[in-house]
Amino acid sequence: MLKIPNDLVEEFTPESAEVTRAMALGLKKIMDADIVVAITGLTAPGGSEHPGKPVGTMFYAILYEGNMVERRKVFTGEPREIVALTLEQITKTLLQLIQTDRGETAT
């Protein structure tokens, strides 16, 4: 649906900044939205984890006002906690983007 190239996934793994960026761009092509958010990551063992990308590594990309904001964060905890922390971080990033766009002071 998002038309992520297989070679991109094979080269960088499904849980990567590169694939997350491609997901955001793919979502923008199929959605009429002002804000697009894509998330990938490792919430549990069994993915592409390695010493430089441990379980808890999460990637997100936000398209807003024609700009791409990308983040890599590492969280600890159970899968549910990692997801909750990721969503909290995305919310903070979105609020900062919107407040900055409106000329407001970020809190």
Residue pairs with C-beta under 8 A, 6 or more apart in sequence:
1 26
1 30
2 22
2 23
2 26
2 27
2 30
3 26
3 29
4 19
4 22
4 23
4 26
5 22
8 18
8 19
8 22
9 19
11 18
12 18
12 19
13 19
13 47
13 48
14 40
14 47
14 48
15 40
15 41
15 42
15 47
15 48
15 53
15 57
15 59
16 40
16 48
16 59
17 59
17 61
17 70
17 72
19 40
19 59
20 38
20 39
20 40
20 59
20 60
20 61
20 70
21 38
21 61
21 68
21 70
23 38
23 40
23 61
24 36
24 37
24 38
24 61
24 62
24 63
24 68
25 63
27 33
27 36
27 38
27 63
28 36
28 63
34 64
34 65
35 62
35 63
35 64
35 94
36 62
36 63
36 64
37 60
37 61
37 62
37 63
37 90
37 94
38 60
38 61
39 58
39 59
39 60
39 86
39 90
40 58
40 59
40 60
41 56
41 57
41 58
41 59
41 82
41 86
42 48
42 49
42 53
42 54
42 55
42 56
42 57
42 58
43 55
43 56
43 58
43 79
43 82
43 83
44 55
44 79
45 55
47 55
49 55
49 57
54 74
56 74
56 75
56 76
56 77
56 82
57 72
57 73
57 74
58 72
58 73
58 74
58 75
58 82
58 86
58 89
59 70
59 71
59 72
60 70
60 71
60 73
60 86
60 89
60 90
60 93
61 68
61 69
61 70
61 71
62 68
62 69
62 70
62 90
62 93
62 94
62 97
64 94
64 97
64 98
64 101
65 97
65 101
69 93
69 97
71 89
71 93
73 85
73 86
73 89
75 81
75 82
75 85
75 86
76 82
77 85
95 106
95 107
96 106
99 105
99 106
99 107
100 106
